[in-house]
Structure formats: structure tokens, C-alpha cells
Amino acid sequence: MVEWTDFERATIQDIFSKMDYEVVGPAALCRCLIVYPWTQRYFGKFGNLYNAEAITANPQVAAHGKTILHGLDRAVKNMDNIKATYAELSVLHSEKLHVDPDNFRLLSDCLTVVVASVMGKEFTSEVQAAFQKFLAVVVSSLGKQYH
Ligand code: HNI
């Protein structure tokens, strides 16, 4: 089980309580699709992903970016039980969606970049460390049901 310090818990709650899901979710998923174009292969039914402009303007990408953040919300609310919280989502990504689990890390790195740019100076190294630890647990839990 993962141990969290009071600072880590407070930081994660704080980041998510102030986060504008409408902006951060779409921005993180857009970055992932643009910076790592092979991740587009899972979103064939989302229509036009032809270039950065098309990806940024695609309403299905924006909607799915928000869905992902709502998925992360579940981990924020269950920080002591992230693995169990994600058991079903892990099976879905593995068995139904066939998403290569390496991509979880890529998306979480894009999310870090977006959160850092929104928070500016407040995104200190200590805050980054807490955020990265949280995302590492998320990534590991989402990958748990792969075999
Ligand atoms: Ni992901 C669906 C959460 C990373 C591809 N994904 C979901 C859903 C949630 C979710 C929640 C909706 C499930 C449902 O309908 O029951 N995804 C998350 C989280 C992360 C993540 C929390 C990581 C931080 N997903 C990824 C990555 C990819 C990905 C990295 C591919 C590169 N996800 C998908 C696809 C779907 C999906 C594809 C189905 C979309 C759809 O609309 O059918």
C-alpha cells in the first residue's frame, strides 16, 4: 500500500479542487495526441485528427479529455485504495480498448506539463514531487490488470 504524507494529500486535493477540468483535460489529451502521434490510433472514431489544429478543435477530444480527468477524480477521492478503484478501468483499457499501458505514462506527463503551466510559480519541486507520485500510482494501478 502507498503511504502519503499530509503534505502530499493536501497538495493533491488542492491541485484537483482548483483545476478547471474544461481547460486542463482537453489540453492534456491534445498534447498527448500531438506530441506522441501514435496514441491517435485508439481514437479512430473521433473523426478528424489530421494535424495539431484539427486535434485542438475536435470536440470529441475535448470531451474525452474531461472524461479522463473525471477518471482521475476517483483516485483523488480514494487515495488509499487507488489500485482497487481502477481495477475495472484497467480491465477495460487492457481487454476491450487494447491500449498499450506505456501510454498512461505519456498522458500523465502531458498532464504534468499542463498543470505546471497553469500553476506557474506555485508548481514548486515539492508540489511536482507529490503530483508525480500520485500519477505514478495511477499509472501503475491502471496497468495492474494487464497480463
Ligand atoms: Ni482512457 C475511455 C480514464 C488513459 C484511451 N478512459 C476511458 C474512460 C475513462 C478513462 C474514465 C471512460 C470509460 C467508460 O466509458 O467506462 N484513461 C483514463 C485515465 C487515464 C487514461 C484515468 C490515464 C491517466 N486512455 C488513456 C490513454 C489512452 C486511453 C493513455 C490511449 C492512448 N480511454 C481510451 C479510449 C477510451 C477510453 C480509446 C474509449 C473512448 C470512447 O469514447 O470509446
Backbone and ligand atoms as CSV (ligand in chain L), in Angstrom:
chain,resi,resn,atom,element,x,y,z
A,1,MET,N,N,0.825,-1.209,0.000
A,1,MET,CA,C,0.000,0.000,0.000
A,1,MET,C,C,0.861,1.262,0.000
A,2,VAL,N,N,0.377,2.273,-0.668
A,2,VAL,CA,C,1.148,3.516,-0.770
A,2,VAL,C,C,0.911,4.367,0.472
A,3,GLU,N,N,1.996,4.920,1.001
A,3,GLU,CA,C,1.870,5.840,2.147
A,3,GLU,C,C,1.903,7.270,1.623
A,4,TRP,N,N,1.022,8.091,2.128
A,4,TRP,CA,C,1.002,9.508,1.718
A,4,TRP,C,C,1.284,10.392,2.928
A,5,THR,N,N,2.120,11.386,2.741
A,5,THR,CA,C,2.313,12.358,3.821
A,5,THR,C,C,1.139,13.338,3.805
A,6,ASP,N,N,1.010,14.079,4.922
A,6,ASP,CA,C,-0.064,15.085,4.972
A,6,ASP,C,C,0.107,16.100,3.849
A,7,PHE,N,N,1.367,16.469,3.589
A,7,PHE,CA,C,1.632,17.440,2.528
A,7,PHE,C,C,1.187,16.896,1.172
A,8,GLU,N,N,1.513,15.638,0.912
A,8,GLU,CA,C,1.129,15.052,-0.381
A,8,GLU,C,C,-0.389,15.010,-0.539
A,9,ARG,N,N,-1.058,14.571,0.519
A,9,ARG,CA,C,-2.533,14.515,0.449
A,9,ARG,C,C,-3.117,15.903,0.200
A,10,ALA,N,N,-2.646,16.867,0.967
A,10,ALA,CA,C,-3.194,18.223,0.852
A,10,ALA,C,C,-2.907,18.788,-0.547
A,11,THR,N,N,-1.715,18.513,-1.053
A,11,THR,CA,C,-1.330,19.047,-2.365
A,11,THR,C,C,-2.204,18.472,-3.475
A,12,ILE,N,N,-2.422,17.178,-3.444
A,12,ILE,CA,C,-3.236,16.541,-4.495
A,12,ILE,C,C,-4.677,17.070,-4.436
A,13,GLN,N,N,-5.210,17.147,-3.202
A,13,GLN,CA,C,-6.588,17.661,-3.070
A,13,GLN,C,C,-6.653,19.099,-3.583
A,14,ASP,N,N,-5.650,19.871,-3.248
A,14,ASP,CA,C,-5.621,21.282,-3.629
A,14,ASP,C,C,-5.548,21.440,-5.152
A,15,ILE,N,N,-4.658,20.687,-5.787
A,15,ILE,CA,C,-4.498,20.799,-7.247
A,15,ILE,C,C,-5.829,20.482,-7.934
A,16,PHE,N,N,-6.462,19.389,-7.507
A,16,PHE,CA,C,-7.690,18.982,-8.202
A,16,PHE,C,C,-8.875,19.887,-7.857
A,17,SER,N,N,-8.889,20.436,-6.635
A,17,SER,CA,C,-10.036,21.285,-6.299
A,17,SER,C,C,-9.979,22.606,-7.076
A,18,LYS,N,N,-8.779,23.027,-7.437
A,18,LYS,CA,C,-8.667,24.298,-8.176
A,18,LYS,C,C,-8.645,24.095,-9.688
A,19,MET,N,N,-8.558,22.850,-10.116
A,19,MET,CA,C,-8.360,22.583,-11.543
A,19,MET,C,C,-9.624,22.867,-12.350
A,20,ASP,N,N,-9.458,23.532,-13.483
A,20,ASP,CA,C,-10.577,23.732,-14.401
A,20,ASP,C,C,-10.586,22.560,-15.391
A,21,TYR,N,N,-11.458,21.611,-15.128
A,21,TYR,CA,C,-11.484,20.381,-15.931
A,21,TYR,C,C,-11.727,20.653,-17.406
A,22,GLU,N,N,-12.514,21.700,-17.665
A,22,GLU,CA,C,-12.874,22.050,-19.051
A,22,GLU,C,C,-11.653,22.483,-19.862
A,23,VAL,N,N,-10.656,23.003,-19.175
A,23,VAL,CA,C,-9.464,23.502,-19.865
A,23,VAL,C,C,-8.333,22.467,-19.801
A,24,VAL,N,N,-8.080,21.971,-18.601
A,24,VAL,CA,C,-6.911,21.110,-18.386
A,24,VAL,C,C,-7.060,19.742,-19.068
A,25,GLY,N,N,-8.258,19.147,-18.986
A,25,GLY,CA,C,-8.465,17.821,-19.592
A,25,GLY,C,C,-8.221,17.835,-21.092
A,26,PRO,N,N,-8.940,18.719,-21.822
A,26,PRO,CA,C,-8.711,18.791,-23.259
A,26,PRO,C,C,-7.255,19.123,-23.606
A,27,ALA,N,N,-6.644,20.063,-22.868
A,27,ALA,CA,C,-5.271,20.467,-23.183
A,27,ALA,C,C,-4.308,19.291,-23.014
A,28,ALA,N,N,-4.503,18.497,-21.965
A,28,ALA,CA,C,-3.594,17.367,-21.721
A,28,ALA,C,C,-3.753,16.294,-22.805
A,29,LEU,N,N,-4.996,15.971,-23.155
A,29,LEU,CA,C,-5.185,14.933,-24.179
A,29,LEU,C,C,-4.706,15.429,-25.544
A,30,CYS,N,N,-4.968,16.698,-25.873
A,30,CYS,CA,C,-4.462,17.251,-27.144
A,30,CYS,C,C,-2.950,17.128,-27.214
A,31,ARG,N,N,-2.272,17.528,-26.148
A,31,ARG,CA,C,-0.813,17.434,-26.139
A,31,ARG,C,C,-0.353,16.007,-26.375
A,32,CYS,N,N,-1.013,15.072,-25.701
A,32,CYS,CA,C,-0.623,13.670,-25.843
A,32,CYS,C,C,-0.748,13.233,-27.314
A,33,LEU,N,N,-1.868,13.595,-27.948
A,33,LEU,CA,C,-2.119,13.169,-29.328
A,33,LEU,C,C,-1.174,13.856,-30.320
A,34,ILE,N,N,-0.744,15.067,-29.980
A,34,ILE,CA,C,0.140,15.820,-30.883
A,34,ILE,C,C,1.609,15.430,-30.666
A,35,VAL,N,N,2.001,15.342,-29.391
A,35,VAL,CA,C,3.419,15.062,-29.087
A,35,VAL,C,C,3.757,13.588,-29.367
A,36,TYR,N,N,2.791,12.706,-29.109
A,36,TYR,CA,C,3.007,11.268,-29.331
A,36,TYR,C,C,1.943,10.776,-30.314
A,37,PRO,N,N,2.132,11.053,-31.622
A,37,PRO,CA,C,1.054,10.828,-32.601
A,37,PRO,C,C,0.541,9.387,-32.656
A,38,TRP,N,N,1.356,8.419,-32.232
A,38,TRP,CA,C,0.884,7.034,-32.289
A,38,TRP,C,C,-0.263,6.783,-31.311
A,39,THR,N,N,-0.437,7.674,-30.356
A,39,THR,CA,C,-1.572,7.485,-29.433
A,39,THR,C,C,-2.907,7.768,-30.140
A,40,GLN,N,N,-2.856,8.376,-31.334
A,40,GLN,CA,C,-4.099,8.675,-32.078
A,40,GLN,C,C,-4.819,7.406,-32.520
A,41,ARG,N,N,-4.047,6.306,-32.614
A,41,ARG,CA,C,-4.639,5.093,-33.182
A,41,ARG,C,C,-5.832,4.562,-32.383
A,42,TYR,N,N,-5.921,4.929,-31.115
A,42,TYR,CA,C,-7.029,4.443,-30.282
A,42,TYR,C,C,-8.295,5.283,-30.451
A,43,PHE,N,N,-8.147,6.402,-31.120
A,43,PHE,CA,C,-9.267,7.347,-31.198
A,43,PHE,C,C,-9.762,7.518,-32.630
A,44,GLY,N,N,-9.697,6.430,-33.403
A,44,GLY,CA,C,-10.111,6.455,-34.803
A,44,GLY,C,C,-11.526,6.965,-34.998
A,45,LYS,N,N,-12.394,6.646,-34.025
A,45,LYS,CA,C,-13.794,7.053,-34.201
A,45,LYS,C,C,-14.050,8.520,-33.818
A,46,PHE,N,N,-13.001,9.202,-33.408
A,46,PHE,CA,C,-13.161,10.612,-33.029
A,46,PHE,C,C,-13.130,11.562,-34.223
A,47,GLY,N,N,-12.989,11.037,-35.438
A,47,GLY,CA,C,-13.020,11.901,-36.618
A,47,GLY,C,C,-11.679,12.541,-36.908
A,48,ASN,N,N,-11.694,13.815,-37.247
A,48,ASN,CA,C,-10.502,14.489,-37.777
A,48,ASN,C,C,-9.408,14.747,-36.729
A,49,LEU,N,N,-8.305,14.004,-36.878
A,49,LEU,CA,C,-7.132,14.212,-36.013
A,49,LEU,C,C,-5.931,14.500,-36.922
A,50,TYR,N,N,-6.195,15.151,-38.049
A,50,TYR,CA,C,-5.216,15.261,-39.123
A,50,TYR,C,C,-3.966,16.043,-38.726
A,51,ASN,N,N,-4.127,17.116,-37.986
A,51,ASN,CA,C,-2.955,17.894,-37.545
A,51,ASN,C,C,-3.282,18.554,-36.197
A,52,ALA,N,N,-2.312,19.305,-35.676
A,52,ALA,CA,C,-2.478,19.884,-34.336
A,52,ALA,C,C,-3.732,20.755,-34.260
A,53,GLU,N,N,-3.987,21.513,-35.317
A,53,GLU,CA,C,-5.142,22.404,-35.323
A,53,GLU,C,C,-6.450,21.596,-35.253
A,54,ALA,N,N,-6.507,20.526,-36.042
A,54,ALA,CA,C,-7.709,19.690,-36.067
A,54,ALA,C,C,-7.915,19.006,-34.712
A,55,ILE,N,N,-6.832,18.537,-34.110
A,55,ILE,CA,C,-6.935,17.860,-32.806
A,55,ILE,C,C,-7.445,18.845,-31.753
A,56,THR,N,N,-6.887,20.051,-31.766
A,56,THR,CA,C,-7.258,21.056,-30.765
A,56,THR,C,C,-8.719,21.487,-30.929
A,57,ALA,N,N,-9.219,21.453,-32.173
A,57,ALA,CA,C,-10.593,21.909,-32.419
A,57,ALA,C,C,-11.608,20.767,-32.336
A,58,ASN,N,N,-11.141,19.547,-32.126
A,58,ASN,CA,C,-12.039,18.384,-32.178
A,58,ASN,C,C,-12.854,18.260,-30.867
A,59,PRO,N,N,-14.170,18.406,-30.946
A,59,PRO,CA,C,-14.983,18.385,-29.716
A,59,PRO,C,C,-14.967,17.032,-29.003
A,60,GLN,N,N,-14.754,15.948,-29.748
A,60,GLN,CA,C,-14.718,14.630,-29.093
A,60,GLN,C,C,-13.432,14.459,-28.279
A,61,VAL,N,N,-12.353,15.054,-28.767
A,61,VAL,CA,C,-11.099,15.027,-27.998
A,61,VAL,C,C,-11.290,15.815,-26.705
A,62,ALA,N,N,-11.912,16.997,-26.837
A,62,ALA,CA,C,-12.130,17.841,-25.649
A,62,ALA,C,C,-12.999,17.102,-24.628
A,63,ALA,N,N,-14.068,16.474,-25.118
A,63,ALA,CA,C,-14.970,15.767,-24.195
A,63,ALA,C,C,-14.233,14.612,-23.517
A,64,HIS,N,N,-13.416,13.903,-24.290
A,64,HIS,CA,C,-12.723,12.773,-23.694
A,64,HIS,C,C,-11.646,13.219,-22.701
A,65,GLY,N,N,-11.051,14.381,-22.958
A,65,GLY,CA,C,-10.076,14.930,-22.002
A,65,GLY,C,C,-10.732,15.136,-20.644
A,66,LYS,N,N,-11.954,15.624,-20.671
A,66,LYS,CA,C,-12.688,15.831,-19.404
A,66,LYS,C,C,-13.024,14.488,-18.752
A,67,THR,N,N,-13.407,13.518,-19.572
A,67,THR,CA,C,-13.715,12.172,-19.038
A,67,THR,C,C,-12.508,11.612,-18.292
A,68,ILE,N,N,-11.324,11.801,-18.867
A,68,ILE,CA,C,-10.113,11.276,-18.225
A,68,ILE,C,C,-9.901,11.940,-16.858
A,69,LEU,N,N,-10.114,13.255,-16.806
A,69,LEU,CA,C,-9.942,13.934,-15.505
A,69,LEU,C,C,-10.969,13.441,-14.485
A,70,HIS,N,N,-12.189,13.199,-14.944
A,70,HIS,CA,C,-13.176,12.650,-14.011
A,70,HIS,C,C,-12.749,11.254,-13.557
A,71,GLY,N,N,-12.061,10.541,-14.431
A,71,GLY,CA,C,-11.495,9.246,-14.050
A,71,GLY,C,C,-10.427,9.429,-12.977
A,72,LEU,N,N,-9.613,10.476,-13.117
A,72,LEU,CA,C,-8.559,10.732,-12.117
A,72,LEU,C,C,-9.158,11.146,-10.777
A,73,ASP,N,N,-10.280,11.820,-10.859
A,73,ASP,CA,C,-11.005,12.230,-9.670
A,73,ASP,C,C,-11.277,11.068,-8.715
A,74,ARG,N,N,-11.567,9.919,-9.314
A,74,ARG,CA,C,-11.850,8.729,-8.495
A,74,ARG,C,C,-10.630,8.377,-7.647
A,75,ALA,N,N,-9.451,8.543,-8.212
A,75,ALA,CA,C,-8.230,8.248,-7.447
A,75,ALA,C,C,-8.017,9.289,-6.353
A,76,VAL,N,N,-8.334,10.559,-6.666
A,76,VAL,CA,C,-8.165,11.624,-5.669
A,76,VAL,C,C,-9.057,11.338,-4.455
A,77,LYS,N,N,-10.266,10.828,-4.734
A,77,LYS,CA,C,-11.212,10.557,-3.648
A,77,LYS,C,C,-10.905,9.255,-2.917
A,78,ASN,N,N,-10.046,8.429,-3.505
A,78,ASN,CA,C,-9.722,7.122,-2.891
A,78,ASN,C,C,-8.214,6.911,-2.836
A,79,MET,N,N,-7.528,7.898,-2.290
A,79,MET,CA,C,-6.058,7.842,-2.355
A,79,MET,C,C,-5.462,6.621,-1.653
A,80,ASP,N,N,-6.218,6.039,-0.707
A,80,ASP,CA,C,-5.676,4.878,-0.001
A,80,ASP,C,C,-6.022,3.566,-0.681
A,81,ASN,N,N,-6.716,3.649,-1.788
A,81,ASN,CA,C,-7.180,2.430,-2.431
A,81,ASN,C,C,-7.234,2.578,-3.959
A,82,ILE,N,N,-6.193,3.166,-4.523
A,82,ILE,CA,C,-6.234,3.509,-5.952
A,82,ILE,C,C,-6.258,2.241,-6.813
A,83,LYS,N,N,-5.516,1.246,-6.378
A,83,LYS,CA,C,-5.447,0.017,-7.171
A,83,LYS,C,C,-6.839,-0.610,-7.362
A,84,ALA,N,N,-7.567,-0.757,-6.265
A,84,ALA,CA,C,-8.908,-1.362,-6.351
A,84,ALA,C,C,-9.863,-0.444,-7.104
A,85,THR,N,N,-9.687,0.867,-6.895
A,85,THR,CA,C,-10.553,1.836,-7.564
A,85,THR,C,C,-10.458,1.693,-9.082
A,86,TYR,N,N,-9.272,1.344,-9.564
A,86,TYR,CA,C,-9.049,1.280,-11.007
A,86,TYR,C,C,-9.104,-0.128,-11.590
A,87,ALA,N,N,-9.500,-1.103,-10.785
A,87,ALA,CA,C,-9.478,-2.483,-11.300
A,87,ALA,C,C,-10.296,-2.601,-12.588
A,88,GLU,N,N,-11.499,-2.041,-12.554
A,88,GLU,CA,C,-12.376,-2.157,-13.727
A,88,GLU,C,C,-11.861,-1.365,-14.924
A,89,LEU,N,N,-11.393,-0.145,-14.659
A,89,LEU,CA,C,-10.868,0.688,-15.756
A,89,LEU,C,C,-9.632,0.046,-16.373
A,90,SER,N,N,-8.851,-0.631,-15.543
A,90,SER,CA,C,-7.656,-1.305,-16.042
A,90,SER,C,C,-8.056,-2.435,-16.988
A,91,VAL,N,N,-9.059,-3.215,-16.598
A,91,VAL,CA,C,-9.538,-4.306,-17.457
A,91,VAL,C,C,-10.079,-3.718,-18.766
A,92,LEU,N,N,-10.822,-2.631,-18.663
A,92,LEU,CA,C,-11.392,-2.004,-19.864
A,92,LEU,C,C,-10.285,-1.586,-20.843
A,93,HIS,N,N,-9.274,-0.882,-20.323
A,93,HIS,CA,C,-8.194,-0.414,-21.208
A,93,HIS,C,C,-7.378,-1.573,-21.772
A,94,SER,N,N,-7.261,-2.621,-20.994
A,94,SER,CA,C,-6.462,-3.753,-21.453
A,94,SER,C,C,-7.256,-4.637,-22.410
A,95,GLU,N,N,-8.381,-5.155,-21.939
A,95,GLU,CA,C,-9.060,-6.204,-22.703
A,95,GLU,C,C,-9.971,-5.688,-23.792
A,96,LYS,N,N,-10.578,-4.529,-23.567
A,96,LYS,CA,C,-11.516,-4.035,-24.578
A,96,LYS,C,C,-10.859,-3.000,-25.493
A,97,LEU,N,N,-10.160,-2.047,-24.896
A,97,LEU,CA,C,-9.604,-0.956,-25.709
A,97,LEU,C,C,-8.217,-1.291,-26.264
A,98,HIS,N,N,-7.555,-2.281,-25.650
A,98,HIS,CA,C,-6.202,-2.701,-26.078
A,98,HIS,C,C,-5.219,-1.532,-26.110
A,99,VAL,N,N,-5.300,-0.681,-25.119
A,99,VAL,CA,C,-4.381,0.457,-25.010
A,99,VAL,C,C,-3.057,-0.041,-24.424
A,100,ASP,N,N,-1.960,0.219,-25.127
A,100,ASP,CA,C,-0.635,-0.138,-24.611
A,100,ASP,C,C,-0.404,0.653,-23.310
A,101,PRO,N,N,-0.112,-0.033,-22.196
A,101,PRO,CA,C,-0.029,0.680,-20.913
A,101,PRO,C,C,1.085,1.728,-20.845
A,102,ASP,N,N,2.070,1.670,-21.744
A,102,ASP,CA,C,3.105,2.723,-21.773
A,102,ASP,C,C,2.475,4.097,-22.004
A,103,ASN,N,N,1.327,4.085,-22.679
A,103,ASN,CA,C,0.672,5.361,-22.999
A,103,ASN,C,C,0.121,6.084,-21.765
A,104,PHE,N,N,-0.139,5.362,-20.693
A,104,PHE,CA,C,-0.643,6.023,-19.474
A,104,PHE,C,C,0.398,7.028,-18.970
A,105,ARG,N,N,1.644,6.603,-19.058
A,105,ARG,CA,C,2.737,7.455,-18.601
A,105,ARG,C,C,2.854,8.704,-19.484
A,106,LEU,N,N,2.692,8.495,-20.797
A,106,LEU,CA,C,2.808,9.629,-21.724
A,106,LEU,C,C,1.719,10.664,-21.441
A,107,LEU,N,N,0.517,10.161,-21.215
A,107,LEU,CA,C,-0.584,11.086,-20.931
A,107,LEU,C,C,-0.349,11.802,-19.600
A,108,SER,N,N,0.143,11.070,-18.613
A,108,SER,CA,C,0.331,11.738,-17.320
A,108,SER,C,C,1.464,12.764,-17.395
A,109,ASP,N,N,2.454,12.531,-18.246
A,109,ASP,CA,C,3.500,13.555,-18.432
A,109,ASP,C,C,2.906,14.807,-19.084
A,110,CYS,N,N,2.020,14.613,-20.045
A,110,CYS,CA,C,1.373,15.776,-20.679
A,110,CYS,C,C,0.531,16.529,-19.661
A,111,LEU,N,N,-0.132,15.789,-18.789
A,111,LEU,CA,C,-0.944,16.437,-17.756
A,111,LEU,C,C,-0.049,17.259,-16.822
A,112,THR,N,N,1.113,16.716,-16.499
A,112,THR,CA,C,2.048,17.453,-15.632
A,112,THR,C,C,2.455,18.777,-16.284
A,113,VAL,N,N,2.736,18.727,-17.588
A,113,VAL,CA,C,3.145,19.947,-18.298
A,113,VAL,C,C,2.022,20.990,-18.240
A,114,VAL,N,N,0.792,20.542,-18.446
A,114,VAL,CA,C,-0.335,21.481,-18.454
A,114,VAL,C,C,-0.557,22.055,-17.045
A,115,VAL,N,N,-0.539,21.190,-16.046
A,115,VAL,CA,C,-0.756,21.655,-14.667
A,115,VAL,C,C,0.355,22.632,-14.267
A,116,ALA,N,N,1.588,22.324,-14.663
A,116,ALA,CA,C,2.712,23.221,-14.343
A,116,ALA,C,C,2.506,24.583,-14.996
A,117,SER,N,N,2.048,24.584,-16.237
A,117,SER,CA,C,1.901,25.880,-16.911
A,117,SER,C,C,0.752,26.684,-16.307
A,118,VAL,N,N,-0.295,26.009,-15.854
A,118,VAL,CA,C,-1.407,26.724,-15.225
A,118,VAL,C,C,-0.984,27.261,-13.844
A,119,MET,N,N,-0.246,26.444,-13.079
A,119,MET,CA,C,0.096,26.845,-11.700
A,119,MET,C,C,1.272,27.815,-11.623
A,120,GLY,N,N,2.092,27.834,-12.654
A,120,GLY,CA,C,3.231,28.757,-12.646
A,120,GLY,C,C,4.142,28.525,-11.454
A,121,LYS,N,N,4.438,29.613,-10.730
A,121,LYS,CA,C,5.391,29.542,-9.614
A,121,LYS,C,C,4.929,28.631,-8.488
A,122,GLU,N,N,3.612,28.458,-8.376
A,122,GLU,CA,C,3.093,27.590,-7.306
A,122,GLU,C,C,3.465,26.127,-7.503
A,123,PHE,N,N,3.855,25.791,-8.724
A,123,PHE,CA,C,4.231,24.410,-9.012
A,123,PHE,C,C,5.692,24.205,-8.604
A,124,THR,N,N,5.922,24.206,-7.306
A,124,THR,CA,C,7.282,24.057,-6.778
A,124,THR,C,C,7.751,22.612,-6.960
A,125,SER,N,N,9.016,22.357,-6.684
A,125,SER,CA,C,9.524,20.980,-6.814
A,125,SER,C,C,8.796,20.033,-5.876
A,126,GLU,N,N,8.450,20.535,-4.674
A,126,GLU,CA,C,7.741,19.672,-3.717
A,126,GLU,C,C,6.348,19.324,-4.229
A,127,VAL,N,N,5.696,20.316,-4.829
A,127,VAL,CA,C,4.363,20.080,-5.403
A,127,VAL,C,C,4.490,19.100,-6.575
A,128,GLN,N,N,5.508,19.320,-7.403
A,128,GLN,CA,C,5.715,18.402,-8.533
A,128,GLN,C,C,5.950,16.978,-8.041
A,129,ALA,N,N,6.753,16.845,-6.996
A,129,ALA,CA,C,7.056,15.505,-6.474
A,129,ALA,C,C,5.771,14.802,-6.030
A,130,ALA,N,N,4.894,15.539,-5.345
A,130,ALA,CA,C,3.637,14.937,-4.880
A,130,ALA,C,C,2.759,14.550,-6.069
A,131,PHE,N,N,2.701,15.446,-7.060
A,131,PHE,CA,C,1.861,15.196,-8.230
A,131,PHE,C,C,2.379,13.988,-9.027
A,132,GLN,N,N,3.693,13.927,-9.204
A,132,GLN,CA,C,4.281,12.808,-9.956
A,132,GLN,C,C,4.066,11.490,-9.228
A,133,LYS,N,N,4.148,11.541,-7.903
A,133,LYS,CA,C,3.938,10.315,-7.133
A,133,LYS,C,C,2.497,9.836,-7.323
A,134,PHE,N,N,1.565,10.780,-7.235
A,134,PHE,CA,C,0.150,10.438,-7.434
A,134,PHE,C,C,-0.054,9.818,-8.818
A,135,LEU,N,N,0.508,10.458,-9.853
A,135,LEU,CA,C,0.317,9.950,-11.210
A,135,LEU,C,C,1.005,8.596,-11.403
A,136,ALA,N,N,2.130,8.404,-10.744
A,136,ALA,CA,C,2.822,7.112,-10.858
A,136,ALA,C,C,1.956,5.991,-10.287
A,137,VAL,N,N,1.266,6.284,-9.187
A,137,VAL,CA,C,0.380,5.269,-8.592
A,137,VAL,C,C,-0.807,5.007,-9.521
A,138,VAL,N,N,-1.331,6.071,-10.118
A,138,VAL,CA,C,-2.440,5.928,-11.071
A,138,VAL,C,C,-1.995,5.045,-12.247
A,139,VAL,N,N,-0.849,5.377,-12.817
A,139,VAL,CA,C,-0.345,4.648,-13.997
A,139,VAL,C,C,-0.124,3.177,-13.643
A,140,SER,N,N,0.463,2.937,-12.492
A,140,SER,CA,C,0.717,1.558,-12.097
A,140,SER,C,C,-0.602,0.807,-11.866
A,141,SER,N,N,-1.582,1.483,-11.262
A,141,SER,CA,C,-2.865,0.820,-10.989
A,141,SER,C,C,-3.639,0.544,-12.277
A,142,LEU,N,N,-3.578,1.482,-13.215
A,142,LEU,CA,C,-4.270,1.262,-14.495
A,142,LEU,C,C,-3.627,0.106,-15.269
A,143,GLY,N,N,-2.349,-0.141,-14.982
A,143,GLY,CA,C,-1.646,-1.220,-15.690
A,143,GLY,C,C,-1.723,-2.565,-14.974
A,144,LYS,N,N,-2.353,-2.579,-13.812
A,144,LYS,CA,C,-2.339,-3.787,-12.961
A,144,LYS,C,C,-3.051,-4.985,-13.570
A,145,GLN,N,N,-4.104,-4.764,-14.341
A,145,GLN,CA,C,-4.885,-5.893,-14.854
A,145,GLN,C,C,-4.387,-6.374,-16.217
A,146,TYR,N,N,-3.237,-5.854,-16.647
A,146,TYR,CA,C,-2.660,-6.317,-17.919
A,146,TYR,C,C,-1.885,-7.601,-17.658
A,147,HIS,N,N,-1.971,-8.547,-18.574
A,147,HIS,CA,C,-1.163,-9.745,-18.386
A,147,HIS,C,C,-0.809,-10.356,-19.717
L,1,HNI,NI1,NI,-8.774,6.130,-21.140
L,1,HNI,C1,C,-12.025,5.509,-22.006
L,1,HNI,C2,C,-9.798,7.084,-17.973
L,1,HNI,C3,C,-5.538,6.970,-20.292
L,1,HNI,C4,C,-7.763,5.507,-24.360
L,1,HNI,N1,N,-10.556,6.262,-20.193
L,1,HNI,C5,C,-11.787,5.969,-20.725
L,1,HNI,C6,C,-12.817,6.233,-19.739
L,1,HNI,C7,C,-12.186,6.686,-18.606
L,1,HNI,C8,C,-10.764,6.708,-18.899
L,1,HNI,C9,C,-12.818,7.090,-17.277
L,1,HNI,C10,C,-14.311,6.019,-19.926
L,1,HNI,C11,C,-14.603,4.590,-19.504
L,1,HNI,C12,C,-16.030,4.179,-19.678
L,1,HNI,O1,O,-16.656,4.572,-20.669
L,1,HNI,O2,O,-16.497,3.431,-18.815
L,1,HNI,N2,N,-7.832,6.860,-19.445
L,1,HNI,C13,C,-8.441,7.155,-18.243
L,1,HNI,C14,C,-7.424,7.592,-17.303
L,1,HNI,C15,C,-6.222,7.562,-17.967
L,1,HNI,C16,C,-6.494,7.104,-19.311
L,1,HNI,C17,C,-7.692,7.997,-15.863
L,1,HNI,C18,C,-4.833,7.891,-17.517
L,1,HNI,C19,C,-4.455,8.819,-16.795
L,1,HNI,N3,N,-6.983,6.187,-22.127
L,1,HNI,C20,C,-5.779,6.581,-21.613
L,1,HNI,C21,C,-4.758,6.560,-22.659
L,1,HNI,C22,C,-5.383,6.146,-23.810
L,1,HNI,C23,C,-6.782,5.920,-23.469
L,1,HNI,C24,C,-3.311,6.936,-22.440
L,1,HNI,C25,C,-4.821,5.940,-25.182
L,1,HNI,C26,C,-3.714,6.470,-25.624
L,1,HNI,N4,N,-9.715,5.595,-22.873
L,1,HNI,C27,C,-9.105,5.397,-24.099
L,1,HNI,C28,C,-10.113,5.087,-25.084
L,1,HNI,C29,C,-11.359,5.083,-24.414
L,1,HNI,C30,C,-11.070,5.405,-23.011
L,1,HNI,C31,C,-9.850,4.789,-26.567
L,1,HNI,C32,C,-12.731,4.829,-25.006
L,1,HNI,C33,C,-13.201,6.132,-25.612
L,1,HNI,C34,C,-14.574,6.052,-26.193
L,1,HNI,O3,O,-15.244,7.093,-26.246
L,1,HNI,O4,O,-14.992,4.970,-26.609
